[in-house]
Amino acid sequence: MLTISRELVDKVVAHARADHPDEACGVIAGPVGSDRPERFVQMENAERSPTFYRFDSLEQLRVWREMDDRDEVPVVIYHSHTATEAYPSRTDISYASEPDAHYVLVSTAFDEPQFRSFRILDGVVTEEEVKIVEVYG
């Protein structure tokens, strides 16, 4: 289960809406050894595409180094779908390289955005419950 603050959900959804019709992407970092998403990191979709996303390799290197320096890990890796439901595509599955991350997808294809979370390990997709909290307990 992904437990995430309302503030972070709102930031992910706002980013997805702002970048629409292109897919938005980014990470939410958290402390090593914790499963708590804390630091929102909006990234640029290097593809600038409505059907595909890719982190810019230099930006990704900088963000991952910054997480290392801060003793953080990518707790959430998120991106949006602009014309389809919030479910990982074959490409999303093939690019999933962080076995401990929650892969969040937001769909902006509907009046009310869909916000869903998945675990992706060795090509197997498992949807998980999302618990949205006002503050972490």
Secondary structure, 3 states (H helix, E strand, C coil): CEEEEHHHHHHHHHHHHHHCCCCCEEEEEEECCCCCCCEEEEECECCCCCCCCCECHHHHHHHHHHHHHCCEEEEEEEEEECCCCCCCCHHHHHHCCCCCCEEEEEECCCCCCEEEEEEEECCEEEEECEEEECCCC
